[in-house]
Amino acid sequence: MIVAGLDGSDSSMRAAAYAAGLARRQGAMLALVYVQPVLPAGAALGAPVADTTGEVAEGLVSEIREATQRMKDIWDVRWEFHTFRGDPYNGLVTAADELKADAVVVGASESAGHRFIGSVAIRLVKAGRWPVTVVP
């Protein structure tokens, strides 16, 4: 099982494509994982957080389905989509553990602030539970 973190960013989409190729070559199942953020502050302000993150998940699934239809020959891989709740790091750790990941693939952070607090990718590598590939 190859687990790929997906959040809609360009780097996460490249990571999903890389993970698909890896899964295809290894004959493995590809699990595309979207971690729905838990935003109690937004909910307190009256923002419909669950609806918004649900829409993001649905949008990602439809994008992936469209890509697989366009590239049937290239994207010949068994895949499934999972949604977990929480912050990206803990959500991906939970996903990788529950799905019994053989490897985790994530996109490189596009945020400058992660140089100080550490990106999700770096934290996953430091956890040392699975091989982690970071796609730029």
N, C-alpha and C positions, 0 to 999 in steps of 0.2 A: 504494500500500500504506500503510494507516494502522496503526501499531503502538501497542498499548495495553498498558502494564504492569499486571499483575494479581497481587495477593498475598492476596486474600480480605478485605482491610480494606474498610470502607464507602466510603472515598474512592476506592479502586481500582475498586470495583464501579460507582461513579458515573462514573469516568473511562472504563470500558469501555462504559457506556451512551452517554456523550457521543461516544466514538469510533465506536460503531455508527451513530449518527445522521449523523456526519460522513461515514463510508464510504458509507452509503446515499445521501446527497445527492450525493456525488461519483462514485458508481458504482465505488468502489474496493473492493479486498479488505481485510478487517479481520484483522489478526494479533493475537491475544490471547497475551501472553507472560508466563509464570510463570518467575521465576528461582529455581532451587533453591539454597538457601544451602549453601555448603561449610563444614561445622562440624567441623574436625578435633578440637577440644577435646571436643565431645560424643561423637564416635566413640571417643576415647581413654578416656572414662568408661564405655564399653560401650553407649552409647545407639545404637539402630538408626536413624541419621540418614537414610540413603538410603530406608529404608522409610517413615519419617515424612514426608519431603518428597515422596515419590512418592504417598503417600496424600493430601497436600494438593493436589497437581496433579490427581489423579483426582477429588477432591471439587470442585475448581473447574470441571473439564470437565463434571461431571454437573450442577452448578448452572447453568452456561451453557446446556447442552442443555435443561434444564427451562425456563429463562427464554425460550429461543427457541421452544419448543413453546407456551408460554402466550401469547406475543405474536407469533405468526407474521406478522400483518399489519404490526405496527409494526417488528419486527426483521427486515425483509426485506433481509438483507445477507449477502453471501458472507463466511464467516469460517473461520479455521483457528486451532488452538491449538498453541503451541510451548513447549517447556521448554528453558531454558538453565541452565547451572550457573555459580555464582560469587556475588559480591556483587551487590546489586541494580543499582548504577550500571554496572559493567562488563558485567554480563549484558544489560542493556538496550542498551548501546552495541553490543555484539556482535550482538544480535538486529536492531537497526535497520540496522546495516551489512550483515549477511548477507541480510536480507530486503529490502534496498534500499528503506527507508522513505522515504515522501514527507513524513510527519509522525509525531510521537510524542506520545501522550497519556498522562499519568500523574496519579494522585491526589496531592493535597497531603499532606505528611507529617503524621502525627498524633502525632509525638514531639517533646517539648519540647527534647530534647538536640540536635536538628538546627539549632536557632538558633545553636549554637556551631560545629558541625563542617560544617554545610551539608547540605541535604537532597539526595536523589537528583534531584529536580526541578530545583533550582537548578544542580546540577552538569551536568545535561543541557542546560539553557539556555546555560550558560557554554561548553559544548563547541561550540555554534554550528554543528553539522553539519546539523540539520534544524529545521523549526519545531516548537516544543514547546508544548503546551497543558497547563496545570496546572489540574485540576478540584478545587475545594474539597470 
